[in-house]
Each structure stands twice: as structure tokens, then as C-alpha cells.
């Protein structure tokens, strides 16, 4: 929808097979948008539930906003920068490096 636009902030994750399946399922869900269920809400809850990283978008406990989501991503990127060639995820960021996905 936003072809040609560049993102203000990005975070990259290497997903396991199970995480990828969950993401694909969530992408196919029919979601109804509203004041308390925004695109930022969806992105925050989806990323958080799949990656187990708190990707917060909560703005004053009223609604989730892209501004707050961007702020959170910028903070997370300062702690552990990511890119397409250096995503956060299994196995490099796992507590146990025994996982091979």
C-alpha cells in the first residue's frame, strides 16, 4: 500500500518455522480497525506475541499509536540493532543456543 515510501523505523527478526506459521495465520485474519484497535495495536500485539519481545505501542493507556510504536522500536534498536542481514532471533539471541532454526 505504501510502495515507494521509506519506513521511519524498522526491526528485523529471524523467525522459527513455528513463528513463521503463526505470523502467516495472523496476516490472513480479518481484523476490524477502531479507535482502540489500530494498525499500531495489531503490529505491537503481533510482534510481541510471536517474538516474545515487548514491542509496546500503548499511548497513555487509551490506545496504541504509531508514534509510540516507533519510539519503542528506536529504543529496542539502541539496545540490539537489527538489519536484514543481522536479525534478532534464534539462535543468536536465544537464552540457550541449542536451537538450530
Secondary structure, DSSP 8 states (H G I E B T S, - for coil): --TT---S----EE--HHHHHHHHHHHHS----BTTB-HHHHHHHHHHHHH-S----EETTTEE-HHHHHHHHHHHHHHS--BTTB-EETTTT-SSTT---
